[in-house]
Amino acid sequence: WIFTSLPGLIVGVILRYGTPSTSGRDKPFSCSQEDRPFTTLLVNVSGKFFEYTLKGEISPGKIHNVEQNDMLRKVTFDPEVFFNILLPPIIFHAGYSLKKRHFFRNLGSILAYAFLGTAVSCFIIGNLCQQSIQLLKAGRATQHFAYFIPVLFSSFLSAVTVLAIFNELHADVDLYALLFGESVLNDAVAIVLSSSIVAYQPTGENTHAFDAAAFFKSVGVFLGIFSGSFMMGAVTGVRLNVTKFTKLHCFPLLETALFFLMSWSTFLLAEACGFTGVVAVLFCGITQAHYTYNNLSVESRSRTKQARMSFTFFTLFEVLHFLAENFIFSYMGLALFTFQKHIFSPVFIIGAFVAIFLGRAAHIYPLSFLLNLGRRHKISWSFQHMMMFSGLRGAMAFALAIRDTATYSHQMMFSTTLLIVFFTVWIVGGGTTPMLSWLNIR
């Protein structure tokens, strides 16, 4: 990840400072305040309608000096590309390549870390970021942050990732199962949590105050979307069991292609039904690894999943996962320089770093203590320290933050998330191997 983000940083510097920018022809208009910004604007000019797409909020001082850079616009992707094209293969591979025996042996602890731990971490990060916002004395900063914004930001940062180096170094299987299992389910929780927070709409005029009715509505949205996505993914995965009643095993290439397309259809079906496709794909992958995989032909098994004694070096889903994840990290480096509306607030950035550290600590240590009361194989202090240290923010946090950068507050959250991702991947990720050695984990 470190090396894949470097080319993006280099290309971003070249594009940002090596390509000319021109001042466009702009005409400011005034209109009434809306609860949420429009995504498109239809303008009637002498009976002809023209559609204008919302690019984002700009500061008053730049209204008459808006820079236009065609090259930067060409290398800027639609944020939905990350969710609809790049994230599904990453999440599906995580579910499909799950080591079932170690995962289900630690399932109770993994669920506790993924759900209770994420809730605790989100609560702490949200409250500490709210305090950081209060320290921003400038009127502009405070008036652009509604009550739910810090909580939304905490849902972005609650998505943690795990380094493949744990598997490469053959670290303790229980440690890897806890970290990988938490990361997989945590991504699903973070996606649905962010969607439910966006659904939080206070009924009163004051959006800076807590609204109990809106809160319980958001909780209902979270439970509905998560359970619906889980059921749809699991049912779709079991549905593919019908392949054992067909002659598809005689045509391995066709079998592999249908397996891929049916898995992808889970994402589309869930999105069409109003659920979260990425979460459905995750549970579809877990279900297929348990049921469908055993009904595939030998050739299809080797093409879709690395078998223990297989001579196939790279599988279909492994390659797709590798390409998608590395593209996202390359684009992160690019976005650091090509995104033209960065808002870097030192107070908010420092507060966010402190918040994720304290949130991770409150996430790991108290829960581990409670879990050890009922576990036969205790989670040792060295494991807890490693889990605390390994709370990286990666592709999921970036994808959640980049989905909406239209307003001042969202631009600040995106810029801060980008810095946090780079810091955790470069500094924390680079120190993983020495930390494993220092803690004597093998």
Residue pairs with C-beta under 8 A, 6 or more apart in sequence:
1 163
1 325
1 326
1 329
1 394
1 425
1 429
2 425
2 426
2 429
2 430
4 326
4 329
4 330
5 329
5 330
5 332
5 333
5 422
5 425
5 426
6 333
7 330
7 333
8 329
8 330
8 331
8 332
8 333
8 334
8 335
8 336
9 333
9 334
9 336
9 337
10 333
11 333
11 334
12 333
12 334
12 335
12 336
12 337
12 338
13 337
15 71
15 72
15 75
15 334
15 337
15 338
16 72
16 337
16 338
17 337
19 69
19 71
19 72
20 69
21 67
21 68
21 69
22 67
22 68
22 69
23 65
23 66
23 67
23 68
24 66
24 67
24 68
26 63
26 64
26 66
28 63
28 64
37 54
37 57
37 406
37 407
38 54
39 53
39 54
40 51
40 52
40 53
40 54
41 51
41 52
41 53
41 54
42 49
42 50
42 51
42 52
43 49
43 50
43 51
43 52
54 406
55 406
56 341
56 405
56 406
56 407
56 411
57 341
57 406
57 407
57 408
57 411
58 66
58 341
67 340
69 340
72 338
72 340
75 334
75 338
76 338
76 339
77 331
79 399
79 402
79 403
79 404
79 405
80 403
82 328
82 398
82 399
82 402
82 403
83 278
83 399
83 403
84 267
84 271
84 277
85 324
86 324
86 327
86 328
86 395
86 399
87 278
87 324
87 395
87 396
87 399
88 264
88 267
88 277
88 278
88 281
89 317
89 320
89 321
89 324
90 321
90 324
90 325
90 395
91 184
91 187
91 188
91 278
91 279
91 281
91 282
91 285
92 263
92 281
92 282
92 284
92 285
92 317
92 321
93 285
93 317
93 318
93 320
93 321
94 180
94 183
94 184
94 187
94 282
94 285
94 321
95 184
95 281
95 282
95 283
95 284
95 285
95 286
95 289
96 285
96 286
96 288
96 289
96 293
96 304
96 305
96 317
97 289
97 305
97 306
97 317
97 318
98 180
98 181
98 184
98 285
98 286
98 289
99 173
99 176
99 177
99 180
100 289
100 290
102 173
102 174
102 176
102 177
103 110
103 177
103 180
103 181
105 174
105 177
106 174
106 177
106 178
106 181
107 181
108 371
108 374
109 178
109 371
109 375
109 379
110 177
110 178
110 181
110 182
110 185
111 185
112 367
112 370
112 371
113 178
113 181
113 182
113 186
113 363
113 364
113 367
114 181
114 182
114 185
114 186
114 188
114 189
115 185
115 189
116 367
117 182
117 186
117 363
117 364
117 367
118 158
118 186
118 189
118 190
118 193
118 363
120 359
120 362
120 363
120 366
120 367
121 154
121 158
121 356
121 359
121 360
121 362
121 363
122 151
122 154
122 155
122 158
122 193
122 359
123 154
124 154
124 355
124 358
124 359
124 362
125 150
125 153
125 154
125 157
125 158
125 352
125 355
125 356
125 359
126 150
126 151
126 153
126 154
127 150
128 351
128 354
128 355
128 358
128 359
129 150
129 153
129 154
129 348
129 351
129 352
129 355
130 150
131 351
132 347
132 348
132 350
132 351
132 352
132 355
133 141
133 142
133 145
133 149
133 150
133 348
134 142
135 347
135 351
136 142
136 345
136 347
136 348
140 408
141 345
141 408
141 412
144 407
144 408
144 409
145 409
146 207
146 208
146 409
147 202
147 207
147 208
147 209
147 210
148 197
148 200
148 207
149 409
149 413
151 197
151 200
152 194
152 197
152 198
152 413
153 352
153 413
153 416
153 417
154 355
154 359
155 190
155 193
155 194
155 197
155 400
156 190
156 194
156 397
156 400
156 401
156 413
156 417
157 352
157 355
157 356
157 359
157 393
157 397
157 417
157 420
158 186
158 189
158 190
158 193
158 359
159 186
159 187
159 190
159 191
159 393
159 394
159 396
159 397
159 400
160 182
160 183
160 186
160 390
160 391
160 392
160 393
160 394
161 183
161 187
161 392
161 393
161 394
161 395
161 396
162 176
162 179
162 180
162 182
162 183
162 390
162 392
163 390
163 392
163 429
163 432
165 432
165 433
166 175
166 176
166 179
166 180
166 390
166 432
167 176
169 433
169 436
170 442
171 436
171 441
171 442
172 383
172 441
172 442
174 377
174 383
175 383
175 386
175 387
175 441
178 379
178 383
178 387
179 386
179 387
179 390
182 387
184 282
185 282
187 278
187 282
187 396
188 226
188 229
188 276
188 278
188 279
188 282
188 283
189 226
190 396
190 397
190 400
191 276
191 278
191 279
191 396
191 400
192 222
192 225
192 226
192 229
192 276
192 279
193 222
194 400
195 221
195 222
195 225
195 276
196 218
196 219
196 221
196 222
196 225
197 218
199 217
199 218
199 221
200 211
200 214
200 215
200 217
200 218
201 214
201 217
202 209
202 211
202 214
203 211
203 213
203 214
204 211
225 274
225 275
225 276
225 279
226 276
226 279
228 270
228 273
228 274
228 275
229 270
229 275
229 276
229 277
229 279
229 280
229 283
230 279
230 280
230 283
232 266
232 269
232 270
232 273
232 275
232 280
233 266
233 270
233 279
233 280
233 281
233 282
233 283
233 284
233 285
233 286
233 287
234 283
234 284
234 287
236 262
236 265
236 266
236 269
236 280
236 284
236 287
237 266
237 283
237 284
237 285
237 286
237 287
237 288
237 291
237 292
238 287
238 291
239 262
240 259
240 262
240 263
240 288
240 291
240 292
241 291
241 292
241 295
243 249
243 255
243 258
243 259
243 292
243 295
243 296
244 295
248 254
248 255
248 258
248 297
249 255
249 296
249 297
249 300
250 297
252 297
252 299
252 300
252 303
255 296
255 297
255 300
256 299
256 300
256 303
256 304
256 316
259 288
259 292
259 296
259 300
259 304
260 304
260 316
260 317
263 281
263 284
263 285
263 288
266 277
266 280
266 281
266 284
267 277
267 278
267 280
267 281
268 277
269 277
269 280
270 276
270 277
270 279
270 280
270 281
271 277
289 305
293 301
293 304
293 305
296 304
301 307
301 310
302 310
302 311
302 312
302 315
303 312
303 315
303 316
304 315
304 316
304 317
305 315
305 317
306 312
306 315
306 318
325 395
328 395
328 398
328 399
329 394
329 395
329 425
332 398
332 418
332 421
332 422
335 402
335 418
336 418
336 422
339 405
339 414
339 415
341 405
341 411
342 411
342 414
342 415
343 408
343 411
343 412
343 415
344 412
344 415
344 416
344 419
345 412
345 416
348 412
348 416
349 416
349 419
352 416
352 420
353 420
353 423
356 391
356 393
356 420
360 388
360 391
361 388
363 391
364 384
364 387
364 388
364 391
365 384
365 388
368 379
368 383
368 384
368 387
371 379
372 378
372 379
382 439
382 440
382 441
383 441
385 435
385 439
386 435
386 436
386 439
386 441
389 428
389 431
389 432
389 435
390 428
390 432
391 424
391 428
392 424
392 425
392 428
392 429
393 417
393 420
393 421
393 424
393 425
394 421
394 424
394 425
397 417
397 420
397 421
398 417
398 418
398 421
400 417
401 413
401 414
401 417
401 418
402 414
404 410
405 411
405 414
436 442
